[in-house]
Amino acid sequence: MDEGGGEHRIALHDAHFVPFEECRPVRSFPSWKGQRNYPGLWWSATLGRHVGYESWLERDHAILLDFDQQVTGFASQPMWLFWTAGGRRRSHAPDYFARTSDGTGLVVDCRPLNRIKPRDAEAFAATEQACREIGWEFRLAGALDGVLLANVRWLAGYRHPRHLVGAVADRLLGAFGRERALRDGVERVGDPIAVLPVLFHLLWSGRLAADLSVLLGEYTLVRRAEAA
């Protein structure tokens, strides 16, 4: 792990107590001409800072971690895992570590399922076993559902707190006290140009809820989250 600018090696079972969601990446995210993957930074509303990624798939899963109301913090590649296999020393830096609201650790590796090579499969299996031993969850994350991803990426455009206008938010929460069509509720509050950004922020932050397995639109049914 890299905490406070330096690496520290610890036994697996001691890792249970480390706040990896607050640690820095253990390696960099380089870029070069002709590179086939696309590294970058995602500004996380959950954290109020940037999180690195090495591919668009990793970026998409960072967006979902940021959107997940059960995730209280997450970090990109904050640890190395070391083990021995076939007499050789192996190492792996999982893509993300996340902390959930009940305190559980979640380790995420992102890889399209049809692109997992034997060496990768060994690393993922070792990571899953390590997580099981210390009570963390392991998730091997592949390609996302296109509709869900499109909806969440749209809402992510309104994730910044500047889109939370208190008076408008209060009226929206009142309008959607019972489930109704998105357009109906928005027009009850005011000018859609002013109201929609607040609505999308409330959907992003989980205070309003909708079925994101279908594309968001004016007839999407929306409700106040606690009314679900």
Secondary structure, 3 states (H helix, E strand, C coil): CEECCEECCCCHHHHHHCCHHHCECCCCCCCCCCCCCCCEEEEECCCCEEEEECCHHHHHHHHHHHHCCCEEEEEECCCCEEEEECCEEEEECCCEEEEECCCCEEEEEECCHHHCCHHHHHHHHHHHHHHHHHCCEEEEECCCCHHHHHHHHHHHCCCCHHHCCHHHHHHHHHHCCCCEEHHHHHHHHCCHHHHHHHHHHHHHHCCEEECCCCCCCCCCEEEEHHHC
